[in-house]
């Protein structure tokens, strides 16, 4: 682990002379032997200590944590994530705390940025950009995971616990404190890559705890957003009830901009719900509400994408301009270029569509759909050998990805060209 100088006390009056190290990474875990090593490996160049709080593992999780010289503690699970989180951060000896989960990795390229953040005398906490691997709707999220080891900061909430309320309360008493946004990817979250069975178990667990939370905190707009999103994401859930939760959450938010990230989520998930109900005008309005908010552009990326898809479905010219904005906001995001290629192809701008598909493929070479649509665009301009080559790559990739149905359909279509 890295070694750093003993932090000096803050001139604003909160003494930190008792901190002997710079940063503590805190995790709560249970049966994470498959993922924990990779997570802890990613922390070695930033964390001065690692705190692992185990809530009842029956596998090799604890042994792996000890292998990385983590300080391991045990906590009796009580259906309350905030209690477990607060137990973990209470053990931290660092001036700063990074909260991370076993299914997350710390991006090494962001370490210098985090170190700069921690040098700000007035920075109390930082919202970190997290990449949601394989998430179907939201590729990026902004979460409060880096903060000073201040006695006033604590997690609240049974599920989707956060430090936000304690930070807001402290800022009201000591206005000099700032919360910064780190708008480069810091964490990579792999929770969405679980099997269908594991995901269903997660959904059921989350639904139970979120309902329990709202029974205790009925005016929590953030939890209305999370539970509403869960209801509209699942075919076996009551979508109408999900919409009701989201609308109730919006009604609970005050008129200040302090809850803009929650307001962003509420409008975004309403957009998804309206789209599933076929109410495309209401969906467009919801996504435009998201885009109008003063939050980091990457957190609005999915709203731009979904709005562009609605324009595309309605054959409206705004689709191209919207997807171009996506590529400007996230120039390394392959799906933005792919969607731009679809819109350009629909408008018969085939040369530009080919360039968009090629850019998507350069960013993600295994993007089978991009290879297939590249082939379609090449065929349209009568570049038949190049089109056949693109189709064959797509077929090979589909087979590697066990999508044999798509491979067979494309192979049958290819017979009409050869």
NULO-397189 format. One line per field, with one value per residue (C-alpha): residue in one letter; z, x, y. Coordinates in Angstrom, 3 decimals, decimal comma. Layout:
N
torza: A / ...
Z: Z / ...
X: X / ...
Y: Y / ...
This chain:
418
torza: X / X / X / X / X / X / X / X / X / X / X / X / X / X / X / X / X / X / X / X / X / X / X / X / X / X / X / X / X / X / X / X / X / X / X / X / X / X / X / X / X / X / X / X / X / X / X / X / X / X / X / X / X / X / X / X / X / X / X / X / X / X / X / X / X / X / X / X / X / X / X / X / X / X / X / X / X / X / X / X / X / X / X / X / X / X / X / X / X / X / X / X / X / X / X / X / X / X / X / X / X / X / X / X / X / X / X / X / X / X / X / X / X / X / X / X / X / X / X / X / X / X / X / X / X / X / X / X / X / X / X / X / X / X / X / X / X / X / X / X / X / X / X / X / X / X / X / X / X / X / X / X / X / X / X / X / X / X / X / X / X / X / X / X / X / X / X / X / X / X / X / X / X / X / X / X / X / X / X / X / X / X / X / X / X / X / X / X / X / X / X / X / X / X / X / X / X / X / X / X / X / X / X / X / X / X / X / X / X / X / X / X / X / X / X / X / X / X / X / X / X / X / X / X / X / X / X / X / X / X / X / X / X / X / X / X / X / X / X / X / X / X / X / X / X / X / X / X / X / X / X / X / X / X / X / X / X / X / X / X / X / X / X / X / X / X / X / X / X / X / X / X / X / X / X / X / X / X / X / X / X / X / X / X / X / X / X / X / X / X / X / X / X / X / X / X / X / X / X / X / X / X / X / X / X / X / X / X / X / X / X / X / X / X / X / X / X / X / X / X / X / X / X / X / X / X / X / X / X / X / X / X / X / X / X / X / X / X / X / X / X / X / X / X / X / X / X / X / X / X / X / X / X / X / X / X / X / X / X / X / X / X / X / X / X / X / X / X / X / X / X / X / X / X / X / X / X / X / X / X / X / X / X / X / X / X / X / X / X / X / X / X / X / X / X / X / X / X / X / X / X / X / X / X / X / X / X / X / X / X / X / X / X / X / X / X / X / X
Z: 0,000 / -0,590 / 2,152 / 2,632 / 4,958 / 8,109 / 7,185 / 8,703 / 10,668 / 8,814 / 9,343 / 9,570 / 13,038 / 12,567 / 13,965 / 12,195 / 14,015 / 15,240 / 11,713 / 11,012 / 7,410 / 4,335 / 3,049 / 4,345 / 1,899 / 3,564 / 2,330 / 3,666 / 2,188 / 2,242 / 0,152 / -2,352 / -3,001 / -6,779 / -6,952 / -3,849 / -4,983 / -8,093 / -6,101 / -3,443 / -6,115 / -7,575 / -4,200 / -3,535 / -5,153 / -3,318 / 0,025 / 3,126 / 4,877 / 3,892 / 6,248 / 5,424 / 7,444 / 6,889 / 7,464 / 7,521 / 4,733 / 4,424 / 1,624 / 1,389 / 1,578 / 4,971 / 4,055 / 0,860 / 2,750 / 5,247 / 2,387 / 1,359 / 4,922 / 5,353 / 8,842 / 9,081 / 11,374 / 11,763 / 11,864 / 12,555 / 9,616 / 10,641 / 7,314 / 7,471 / 5,157 / 6,864 / 10,184 / 8,518 / 6,620 / 9,767 / 11,635 / 8,852 / 8,683 / 12,493 / 12,224 / 9,711 / 10,775 / 7,621 / 7,124 / 4,046 / 3,455 / 0,171 / 0,295 / -2,317 / -2,900 / -3,880 / -7,303 / -8,080 / -9,289 / -8,776 / -12,114 / -11,884 / -14,245 / -11,761 / -8,800 / -9,542 / -9,750 / -6,402 / -4,804 / -6,073 / -4,636 / -1,242 / -1,256 / -1,234 / 2,275 / 1,905 / 0,232 / 2,531 / 0,078 / -3,597 / -5,909 / -7,997 / -11,528 / -11,686 / -14,918 / -14,836 / -16,830 / -18,883 / -17,445 / -20,034 / -19,166 / -17,175 / -18,217 / -15,709 / -12,210 / -9,720 / -6,139 / -2,857 / -1,924 / -1,056 / 2,053 / 5,033 / 8,167 / 9,973 / 13,058 / 11,630 / 8,445 / 8,646 / 6,389 / 6,628 / 4,916 / 5,172 / 1,472 / -1,093 / 1,965 / 1,547 / 3,433 / 1,645 / 4,536 / 7,014 / 4,501 / 3,914 / 7,662 / 8,220 / 5,370 / 6,959 / 10,154 / 8,482 / 5,050 / 3,931 / 3,208 / -0,472 / -2,304 / -5,568 / -8,613 / -10,149 / -13,751 / -14,977 / -14,441 / -10,960 / -10,244 / -12,535 / -11,256 / -12,407 / -10,449 / -13,592 / -15,092 / -12,656 / -13,873 / -14,295 / -11,095 / -9,093 / -10,472 / -9,541 / -6,002 / -5,829 / -7,007 / -4,420 / -1,652 / -2,766 / -3,030 / 0,490 / 2,051 / 0,077 / 1,172 / 4,737 / 4,349 / 3,067 / 5,970 / 8,277 / 6,013 / 3,901 / 2,639 / 1,148 / -2,506 / -3,342 / -2,207 / -4,177 / -7,210 / -6,560 / -5,740 / -8,603 / -10,987 / -9,755 / -10,357 / -13,923 / -14,779 / -14,111 / -16,158 / -13,046 / -11,157 / -11,150 / -13,545 / -12,603 / -8,983 / -10,108 / -11,892 / -8,796 / -6,685 / -9,096 / -9,257 / -5,464 / -5,259 / -7,494 / -5,334 / -2,248 / -3,650 / -2,649 / -5,167 / -4,515 / -6,719 / -3,879 / -4,990 / -8,718 / -9,033 / -7,441 / -9,607 / -12,605 / -11,715 / -11,110 / -14,483 / -16,251 / -14,912 / -15,692 / -19,257 / -19,328 / -17,872 / -20,374 / -23,240 / -22,108 / -21,970 / -25,506 / -24,295 / -26,340 / -25,971 / -22,192 / -22,381 / -24,516 / -22,010 / -19,129 / -20,864 / -21,726 / -18,036 / -17,253 / -19,894 / -18,555 / -15,076 / -13,903 / -13,301 / -14,977 / -18,630 / -18,334 / -15,781 / -18,412 / -21,172 / -20,969 / -21,262 / -24,479 / -25,794 / -24,987 / -26,373 / -29,554 / -29,831 / -29,564 / -32,300 / -34,365 / -33,804 / -34,859 / -37,911 / -36,643 / -37,841 / -34,265 / -33,854 / -35,615 / -33,677 / -30,383 / -31,025 / -32,140 / -28,712 / -27,143 / -28,991 / -27,896 / -24,247 / -24,258 / -27,136 / -25,923 / -25,665 / -28,611 / -28,325 / -29,039 / -32,401 / -33,138 / -32,565 / -34,619 / -37,415 / -37,286 / -37,543 / -40,403 / -42,261 / -41,880 / -43,485 / -46,297 / -45,314 / -45,808 / -45,967 / -42,627 / -41,190 / -42,188 / -40,399 / -37,256 / -37,257 / -37,810 / -34,850 / -32,669 / -33,763 / -33,060 / -29,494 / -29,099 / -31,706 / -30,506 / -31,182 / -33,408 / -34,186 / -35,325 / -37,732 / -39,071 / -39,649 / -41,156 / -43,647 / -44,399 / -45,059 / -47,246 / -49,224 / -49,790 / -51,533 / -53,472 / -51,756 / -51,815 / -50,877 / -47,892 / -46,891 / -47,019 / -44,889 / -42,265 / -42,228 / -41,748 / -38,797 / -37,285 / -37,728 / -36,048 / -33,140 / -32,693 / -32,485 / -29,962 / -27,886 / -28,103 / -30,109 / -32,623 / -33,754 / -34,889 / -36,574 / -38,513 / -39,616 / -40,871 / -42,564 / -44,434 / -45,490 / -46,676 / -49,201 / -51,184 / -51,617 / -52,363
X: 0,000 / 1,093 / 2,691 / 1,764 / 2,743 / 0,737 / -2,130 / -2,005 / -4,890 / -7,459 / -7,286 / -11,092 / -11,035 / -11,622 / -8,450 / -7,112 / -3,832 / -4,990 / -5,061 / -1,931 / -2,705 / -4,254 / -7,059 / -9,023 / -10,956 / -14,039 / -16,031 / -18,930 / -19,009 / -20,690 / -19,611 / -17,564 / -14,709 / -15,217 / -14,740 / -12,924 / -9,320 / -9,722 / -11,379 / -8,651 / -5,939 / -7,350 / -7,023 / -3,342 / -2,003 / -4,378 / -5,485 / -3,302 / -5,530 / -8,399 / -11,300 / -13,383 / -16,552 / -17,931 / -21,645 / -21,672 / -19,601 / -19,442 / -16,849 / -13,213 / -14,049 / -12,417 / -9,292 / -8,882 / -9,293 / -6,600 / -4,291 / -4,407 / -3,569 / -7,052 / -8,311 / -11,238 / -14,223 / -17,484 / -20,955 / -24,224 / -26,485 / -29,678 / -31,331 / -29,855 / -27,012 / -26,385 / -25,640 / -23,102 / -21,529 / -21,285 / -19,674 / -17,068 / -16,216 / -15,997 / -13,000 / -11,175 / -7,976 / -7,518 / -8,231 / -10,268 / -12,598 / -13,391 / -16,398 / -16,286 / -18,084 / -16,573 / -18,242 / -16,525 / -13,024 / -11,113 / -10,004 / -6,237 / -6,317 / -8,480 / -6,109 / -4,259 / -7,598 / -8,714 / -5,427 / -5,973 / -9,492 / -8,164 / -5,765 / -8,670 / -8,893 / -12,601 / -13,661 / -15,844 / -16,920 / -16,850 / -19,417 / -17,649 / -18,553 / -19,288 / -19,441 / -22,284 / -20,985 / -23,751 / -26,462 / -29,213 / -30,451 / -27,891 / -24,239 / -23,056 / -24,053 / -22,737 / -22,398 / -21,055 / -18,269 / -15,238 / -15,408 / -13,476 / -13,375 / -15,477 / -17,507 / -20,615 / -20,648 / -22,684 / -24,766 / -28,536 / -31,085 / -31,828 / -31,114 / -29,383 / -27,801 / -25,969 / -24,096 / -25,986 / -28,224 / -25,352 / -23,288 / -26,167 / -26,676 / -22,979 / -22,838 / -25,757 / -23,715 / -20,322 / -20,972 / -17,331 / -17,491 / -17,840 / -18,928 / -17,052 / -18,074 / -15,407 / -16,545 / -14,039 / -14,723 / -13,569 / -15,400 / -16,419 / -19,468 / -19,974 / -23,126 / -25,268 / -23,208 / -24,640 / -26,707 / -30,464 / -31,044 / -28,644 / -30,232 / -33,722 / -32,527 / -31,010 / -34,284 / -36,349 / -33,901 / -33,834 / -37,613 / -38,102 / -35,597 / -36,771 / -40,370 / -39,112 / -37,202 / -40,239 / -42,318 / -39,847 / -38,985 / -42,123 / -40,927 / -37,630 / -37,806 / -34,569 / -36,007 / -39,191 / -36,929 / -35,101 / -38,183 / -40,160 / -37,324 / -37,312 / -41,057 / -40,894 / -37,798 / -39,373 / -42,092 / -43,367 / -43,897 / -46,754 / -45,632 / -48,524 / -47,422 / -43,881 / -45,121 / -47,074 / -43,929 / -41,924 / -44,566 / -44,842 / -41,070 / -41,154 / -43,870 / -41,674 / -38,651 / -38,244 / -37,617 / -33,878 / -31,222 / -29,763 / -31,738 / -31,199 / -29,543 / -32,601 / -34,899 / -32,859 / -33,413 / -37,137 / -37,750 / -35,503 / -37,364 / -40,691 / -39,426 / -38,753 / -42,196 / -44,001 / -42,056 / -43,068 / -46,676 / -46,408 / -46,832 / -43,936 / -44,790 / -44,853 / -41,576 / -39,972 / -41,051 / -39,578 / -36,217 / -36,171 / -36,745 / -33,620 / -31,544 / -32,559 / -31,181 / -27,846 / -26,089 / -22,978 / -23,618 / -22,497 / -25,228 / -27,736 / -26,290 / -29,035 / -31,720 / -30,101 / -29,873 / -33,483 / -34,736 / -32,778 / -34,321 / -37,809 / -36,993 / -35,662 / -38,810 / -40,952 / -38,716 / -37,980 / -34,878 / -33,865 / -32,542 / -29,241 / -28,550 / -29,373 / -27,023 / -24,304 / -24,619 / -24,177 / -20,870 / -19,711 / -20,564 / -19,040 / -16,529 / -15,391 / -18,884 / -19,410 / -23,190 / -23,506 / -21,775 / -23,810 / -27,087 / -25,822 / -25,050 / -28,607 / -30,092 / -27,765 / -28,549 / -32,276 / -31,723 / -29,763 / -26,550 / -24,673 / -21,080 / -21,510 / -23,267 / -20,321 / -17,934 / -20,091 / -20,215 / -16,470 / -15,897 / -18,135 / -16,191 / -12,844 / -14,027 / -15,563 / -14,255 / -16,632 / -19,736 / -21,583 / -24,557 / -22,201 / -20,439 / -23,797 / -25,119 / -21,810 / -22,393 / -25,895 / -24,587 / -21,747 / -24,248 / -26,357 / -23,434 / -22,714 / -19,421 / -20,304 / -16,951 / -16,587 / -20,206 / -19,754 / -16,614 / -18,483 / -21,380 / -19,000 / -17,325 / -20,769 / -21,741 / -18,527 / -19,046 / -22,690 / -21,582 / -18,849 / -21,479 / -23,840 / -26,384 / -26,822 / -30,245 / -28,895 / -25,955 / -28,240 / -30,597 / -27,658 / -26,071 / -29,354 / -29,555 / -25,970 / -26,833 / -28,752 / -25,615 / -22,959
Y: 0,000 / 3,553 / 5,639 / 9,270 / 12,067 / 12,590 / 14,965 / 18,397 / 19,868 / 21,949 / 25,685 / 25,924 / 24,426 / 20,653 / 19,142 / 16,072 / 15,637 / 12,229 / 10,812 / 8,810 / 7,880 / 9,439 / 7,205 / 4,238 / 2,055 / 0,565 / -2,431 / -4,477 / -7,970 / -11,344 / -14,353 / -12,339 / -14,783 / -14,513 / -10,752 / -9,552 / -10,107 / -7,977 / -5,201 / -5,172 / -5,262 / -2,051 / -0,293 / -0,982 / 2,194 / 4,550 / 3,112 / 3,295 / 0,770 / -1,478 / -2,102 / -5,189 / -5,745 / -9,241 / -9,803 / -13,589 / -15,135 / -18,897 / -18,962 / -17,767 / -14,044 / -13,441 / -15,395 / -13,377 / -10,105 / -11,121 / -12,062 / -8,382 / -7,286 / -5,860 / -5,140 / -7,564 / -7,074 / -8,975 / -7,452 / -9,250 / -8,456 / -6,611 / -5,694 / -2,185 / -1,199 / 2,134 / 0,440 / -1,843 / 1,077 / 3,194 / 0,319 / 0,080 / 3,787 / 3,955 / 1,609 / 3,833 / 5,588 / 7,665 / 11,351 / 10,375 / 7,428 / 5,700 / 3,384 / 0,644 / -2,665 / -6,003 / -5,864 / -2,555 / -1,708 / 1,525 / 3,002 / 3,493 / 6,443 / 8,360 / 8,081 / 11,331 / 13,149 / 11,734 / 12,751 / 16,308 / 16,331 / 15,295 / 18,263 / 20,763 / 22,226 / 23,008 / 19,744 / 17,680 / 14,983 / 14,110 / 12,558 / 9,928 / 8,886 / 5,166 / 3,168 / 0,635 / -2,324 / -4,023 / -1,761 / -1,570 / 1,919 / 3,921 / 3,519 / 6,150 / 7,228 / 9,779 / 8,557 / 9,996 / 7,587 / 9,737 / 11,918 / 13,190 / 11,081 / 13,679 / 12,710 / 14,383 / 12,282 / 9,096 / 6,897 / 6,861 / 4,657 / 0,973 / 0,415 / 2,648 / 4,191 / 7,501 / 10,211 / 13,000 / 14,068 / 14,300 / 16,285 / 18,705 / 19,143 / 19,828 / 22,346 / 24,214 / 24,599 / 25,122 / 26,721 / 26,681 / 22,939 / 21,991 / 18,866 / 18,322 / 16,283 / 14,031 / 13,733 / 11,156 / 7,438 / 6,433 / 3,165 / 0,321 / -1,563 / -5,176 / -5,998 / -6,005 / -8,836 / -11,391 / -14,331 / -13,983 / -15,992 / -13,817 / -10,646 / -11,825 / -12,571 / -9,087 / -7,520 / -9,364 / -8,472 / -4,825 / -4,576 / -5,908 / -3,527 / -0,493 / -1,043 / -1,380 / 1,891 / 3,793 / 2,552 / 4,290 / 7,273 / 7,884 / 11,290 / 10,070 / 11,137 / 9,295 / 5,961 / 6,663 / 6,984 / 3,727 / 1,654 / 3,176 / 2,337 / -1,258 / -1,619 / -0,326 / -2,368 / -5,757 / -7,418 / -9,187 / -5,892 / -3,375 / -0,627 / 1,654 / 1,510 / 2,323 / 5,448 / 6,431 / 6,114 / 8,265 / 10,969 / 10,956 / 11,326 / 14,413 / 15,948 / 15,477 / 17,320 / 20,957 / 23,741 / 24,061 / 22,488 / 20,407 / 17,363 / 17,748 / 14,329 / 12,702 / 14,818 / 13,666 / 9,998 / 10,460 / 12,116 / 9,593 / 6,561 / 8,205 / 8,505 / 4,766 / 4,003 / 6,230 / 4,655 / 1,167 / 2,375 / 3,780 / 7,392 / 8,748 / 12,427 / 12,100 / 10,189 / 12,905 / 15,537 / 13,520 / 13,162 / 16,869 / 17,586 / 15,551 / 17,314 / 20,748 / 20,011 / 21,395 / 18,067 / 16,588 / 15,796 / 12,175 / 11,508 / 12,680 / 10,511 / 7,884 / 10,576 / 11,828 / 8,263 / 7,411 / 10,713 / 10,060 / 6,601 / 8,099 / 10,608 / 7,714 / 5,636 / 8,607 / 9,271 / 12,771 / 14,591 / 15,485 / 11,933 / 12,651 / 15,852 / 14,133 / 11,214 / 13,634 / 15,253 / 11,810 / 11,332 / 14,786 / 14,119 / 10,624 / 10,336 / 6,890 / 5,422 / 2,993 / 2,793 / 6,507 / 6,089 / 2,976 / 4,826 / 7,743 / 5,281 / 3,906 / 7,427 / 8,379 / 5,135 / 5,795 / 9,212 / 7,486 / 9,261 / 6,023 / 7,310 / 9,088 / 6,047 / 3,841 / 6,209 / 6,097 / 2,285 / 2,093 / 4,397 / 2,209 / -0,872 / 0,803 / 1,385 / -2,088 / -4,577 / -7,326 / -5,195 / -7,678 / -5,401 / -2,637 / -5,009 / -6,178 / -2,671 / -1,645 / -4,436 / -3,126 / 0,398 / -0,914 / -2,959 / 0,179 / 1,894 / -1,322 / -2,134 / -5,824 / -7,468 / -5,127 / -5,738 / -9,514 / -9,234 / -7,161 / -9,655 / -12,575 / -10,850 / -10,241 / -13,905 / -15,059 / -12,671 / -13,710 / -17,348 / -16,492 / -14,707 / -17,740 / -15,752 / -18,529 / -17,342 / -13,965 / -15,702 / -18,046 / -15,265 / -13,199 / -16,228 / -16,880 / -13,221 / -13,325 / -16,037 / -13,418 / -11,316 / -13,920
